[in-house]
Amino acid sequence: MAAGKLTHRDWLIPLGAKLLIGLSFIFLTYNHWLLAPLGSLLIILLSFAAWPGTNLERLGLRIPLRHGLAALILVPLIAAFACLVIGYATRVQGVILIPLWQKPQALELVVHTIGQTLNEEMILGALLLTSLTARYQRAPLLLVSAVVAALFAALHYIFYAWRPESWINYGVLSIITLLTIFAVGLLRNNLILAAGNIAFAWAAHLGWNLVFMDSSYVSTTQARLAEPAVFNTVLGNVLVLGIIAAGAAGTVIYSRHVT
């Protein structure tokens, strides 16, 4: 065999591993509570075959110790911040918030959220960003970050609006909600690009979702709010938009400074 000639094994195994990573993300991340962390483990293991030698960088898992320790401290701080902000947004809308720690399945929700947020940060965060920055090397990082954030907001709109009205969680996200989701995406992307890993983005995502997604929201009529209504109640609040947009602007300023 001539030197440097590719065999079927050289491209078939990585291709198969990438396909299985995509399937693992789609079918394991959002189902049974135990499947999400198992999906995380499977994605990481498959990545060694998909991108030998560079898999940890591609998934944003090459995390320095100081970043990891800082992220561990950041999770409860973000969760406490989320309690204050989400508590305010629900009160002004007359919505009753039932937090994670008052629910009987709290441990299951925590385990699921750890896996769900990790999978999203690895695949929709680090992997997507590293792939785009490698392909479009001349594009400014902030432009890549903004494009991915806009896609992030658009996918949320499509996910809830482009389904039959009779389906669960059908709904239309408001303009303010979409702007907030864009700001969240921009903040997350900039954290990943600036740090070179997902430590801070994952900590922020996990801390926020432990309150935002794992709580229950009940209207004054005792009806539980569907997810689009929850998004519009919390992320559609102008104050919440302002706070998150300020955080995103801070990461933009920092990114321009360090680059």
N, C-alpha and C positions, 0 to 999 in steps of 0.2 A: 504494500500500500504506500502510495506516495506521501511524503512528509507534508503535513498541513492539510491533507484531504479529510473532509468531514465525513463521518459515517452516520448511519441512521441513528445510532445511539447518541451521537453528539447533539442532535437537534430534537429527536423525538422525546427523550426523557425530559428535557427542560420544557418543551411545549406541553407535554402531558401534565407536568407538575403545575405549570401556570394555569392550565384549564381547571385542574382540581382545586387550585387556590381560589379561582373565581367562583366555582360551584360551592366550595366550603363557605365562602363569605356570604353568598346569596342565601343558601339553605340552612346554615347553622347559626348565623348571627342573630336572627330575629324570631327564632322559634322557642322551643322549650328552654327553661332557664339554665339547665346544665349544658345545653348544646353550645351556647355562645363561648364559654371558656374552652370547651373541647375544640371548637372551631379555631380559636386563637392558637392552641397548641398545634393543630393540624396545619394551619397556614405557615407557622414558623418552621415546622419540620419539612414541609414541602418546598419551602423557599430555598433550602440547601441544595435541592436538585434543580430548581428553577433558575437560580442565579448563583452558581457556585463561586464562593470567594467574595461576593459583593452583596449577599442577601441581607445581612444585618443593616448595611447602609441603606439599601433600597426600602426596607421596611421601617427605617428610622429607629432601629433598636441598638445601634452603636451608641450607648448612653454612658457618658462619663459618670463616675461615682458622685461627684458634686451635683450634677444635674439630677440624678436619681434621688438623692437625699432631699434636695430642694423641692422636687416634685411631691415627695411624700408629705412634706410640710404644707405644700400648696393645696392638696386635696381637701383637708378639713377647713382650711381658710376659705376656699371657693364655695364649699358647701354652706358654710355659715353666711357668706355673702349672698348666696342664692336664696337662703331662707328669708333674709331681710327683703331682698328685691321682689321675690315672688310673693311673699306675704303681703307686701304693699300693693302689688298689682292685682292680686285677688281681692283684697279688702275693698279697694275703690270700685270694683266691679260687682261687689256683693256676692262673691263666689267663696264657698267654704273650702278651705285647703285641708286635706287629710294627709299629713306627712308620712314619709316612709316608716318612721319608727313607731307609728300607731297602727300599722298594718300587720296582720298575722303572718304574712309571707315575706317579711322584711329581708330575711337572710337570702331567700331565693332571688329577690329583686336585686340585692347587692351583687350576688354572684353573676347574675345575668348582665347587669350593667357594666361590671368590670370587663367581661368578655366582649360585650357589644361595643363599648367605647374603644377598647383596644383594637378590635377588628377594623372599625371605621378609621381610626387614626393610622393604622398600618396601610390599609388599602386605599381609602379615599383621601388620605392625607399624604403620608410620606411617599408611598409608591407612585401615586399619581403625580405628585410634585417632582419627584426625582426623574420620572420618565419624561415629563414635559421639559424640565430644565436641561436634560441631556439632549433632547431632540431639537430644542430651540435655544441653543447656547447664546445667541446674540440678543435674545429677548430679555429686557430688564426683569429682575426677579419680582418686583412689585407688580408688573403687568401680568406675569404668570399667576401670582397670588390673587390678583383682582379677577382675572378670567375664571379661575377655579372657584372663587367665592361666588361669582355670578351664576355659574353652573350649579353650585350648591343650592342657591336660593331657587333657581328655576326648577330643579329636580324636586324640591319640597312642594312647590306649587303644583307640578304635574302629578306627583304622587297622590295628593289629596283631591285635586279637582277633576282629573281625568279618570274617573271611575263612575259607575252607575250611581245615581243618587240614593238608590235603595241599599247600597253597600254600607257596611260599617266604616266610620271615619271618613265619609265623604264630606268635603267642605272646601271653601275658597279662602285662601289666606289673604289678608289685607295687605295693602301697599306698605304700611308701617311694619307689619310682621315680616314681609319679604326684605325690607331694608335692614331690619334687625338681623335676619338670617344672613344676609350678605355681610354685615359687619362682623358677625360671629365667624363666618368663613374666612374673612380677611384676617381677623385676629389670629385664628388658628393656623392659617397658612404661613403667616409671618413668623409665628413662634417656631414652627418647624424649620423654615428656611434659615432663620437666624441662629437657632441652636444646632441645626444639623441632625436633629433627632426628634422623637415625638414626646419626650419626657414632660415638657411643660404643657404642650397642647393636650396630651392625654390627661394630665392632672386636672387641668381646667375643665375639660369635657366630662370627666368622671365626677368631679365635685359638683358641677352644675346639674348633671343628669340624675344624680342620686336624689336631688330635690325636685327638679323640673319634671322628669319623666316617671319617676317612681312614686310620686305623690298622686293622690286622687283629687279631682276637682268636682264639687257638687254645687249646682245652682240653687237659688232660693226656692225653686220648685221641687228640690230634692232629686233632680235629674242629674246623672253623672255626665259631665261634659266629654264629648268626643275629642280626639286629638286636635283637629283643626281649630275647634273652639278654644282649647287650652292654649294653642299657639297664639291665637288672636288675643286672648285675655292677657297673657304674660308678655310675649314678644311684641304684641301690638300696642303695648303701652308706650307712650312717648318718652317717659322718664327712662324706661328700660332701654329703649333705642338710644337715648342720649348717653347713658352710662356705657353701653357696649361699644357705641361708635367712638366714644372718647378713648376706650381701651384699644380699639383697633387703630385709631389715629396715633396713639402712643407707640404701637409696634411699628407703624410706618415710619415715624420719626427716628426710632431706634435703628430700624433696618437701614435707613439712608445714612445714619451716622456710622454704623459699623462697616458699611460697604463703601 
